[in-house]
Amino acid sequence: MDYFNYKDNELYAEEIKVRDLVEQYGSPLYVYSKATLERHLRAFEDALVSKKHLVCYAVKANSSLAILNIIANFGCGFDVVSKGELMRVLAAGGSASKVIYSGVGKREDEIEFALQQKIKCLNIESESELYKVSEVAKRLGVVAPVAIRVNPNVDAKTHPSISTGLKKNKFGIAFEDSLRLYQIIKDDPNLEATGIDCHIGSQMTSGGPIIEATDKLIELYHQLEGIGVKVDHIDIGGGLGVTYNDETPPSPYEYLAAVLERLKDIDVSVYCEPGRAMVANAGILLTKVLYLKSNSERNFCIVDGSMSDLIRPALYGSWMNIVPAIKRGADDALEGSDSNGNKLYDVVGPICESDDFLGKDRNLNVREGDVLAVRGAGAYGSTMSSNYNSRPLCAEILVEGDKAFVIRDRQREEDLWENERIITKIEEQFS
Ligand SMILES: *Cc1c(COP(=O)(O)O)cnc(C)c1O
């Protein structure tokens, strides 16, 4: 459920017409609903009230400072995968004491910064990384809190590009090797094992895989007890899916209830790392129809948004719902439309790539100049955007009731080459 709804055939973000937002702030435009985000935050917190817990929002899904600030104020923690993300969390008012740090390739300076900030836990993804963290901790004179990110070899039953818990994936440490690594941690005065972690994939639409993974983590928990290691948390990762089309993922409550049931007799905190489920449906991308054109095979709806703004369709072939800002009736349709007033369009962007599309084979009743909304764009939208084709990054708006706030200015063209230099005399560079 979200707060992007039609009233009298006009799409609203909470209490503001989305067309008015485009009028005022331009297009393409990311728009977020604060009420929707808070609804999702509450859903995760409520689902876990019966046990000690920490919801660590996965920053890579949407790292806007305003959004991180709302999440920090709600009391949630964060899962980061780079120094940049950790610095964003701190800049947004988040506390390092609620940050966990994941990722297969943490650089030494990143590990050092994280330990200096006294983050909650580093999730370790290789034996070499473990030794690196120990070395840095020793140099700083601190004890590094660590968890092993276990790769439980569980099939998340999701798109191969976003599956992470199988042996063929680069993530985590094989279940069979984990106990040995915990023994190494136990024997190292610079390290302390505080948790067990996993993250098996994204956009999971059933609860089965996470239960399977939880059972593996519990098995390891008992093995650790056997070697005298007592961890304080079990982290089941993120990955809960959302509805883009006709998927029917469980609610956070349904998803987590089975996990809590498994963990009820174990004295640990439960951590989770939701990204997509927290923000996807709290955001839309608004884009204006520039041109309509047809050939003997297809109709194209050419919009000003593109794969540089929202790459999921081009990158993963993701289906995202595209809806008009005003719903036109069948009596207000272009020539050649079907009885409902629709034509079948490929919705494409201006970028010079054949894969630059936002949606294919969409029934739409649109005119040039109309505004379209791509729904479910709050996660892996803005964070994956680029300047390809020298397109400035979109402005971003947060709506709260009848108020709109600019949370990121539209990038200016001049900003595109801010850090570049022209080399007039090549010899000077080498002299
Ligand atoms: C991406 C990621 C998440 C979040 O995944 P979602 O599917 O967006 O919930 C959580 N943990 C880690 C380690 C990740 O890399």
The ligand as a Gaussian input file, in Angstrom:
#p B3LYP/6-31G(d) Opt

LIG

0 1
 C       21.399000      -5.091000      -1.140000
 C       21.559000      -5.666000       0.197000
 C       20.483000      -5.681000       1.085000
 C       19.115000      -5.174000       0.731000
 O       18.433000      -5.982000      -0.175000
 P       16.921000      -5.684000      -0.529000
 O       16.558000      -6.736000      -1.468000
 O       16.866000      -4.327000      -1.133000
 O       16.137000      -5.764000       0.739000
 C       20.694000      -6.197000       2.349000
 N       21.919000      -6.683000       2.731000
 C       22.968000      -6.664000       1.889000
 C       24.259000      -7.214000       2.356000
 C       22.827000      -6.165000       0.601000
 O       23.880000      -6.180000      -0.224000

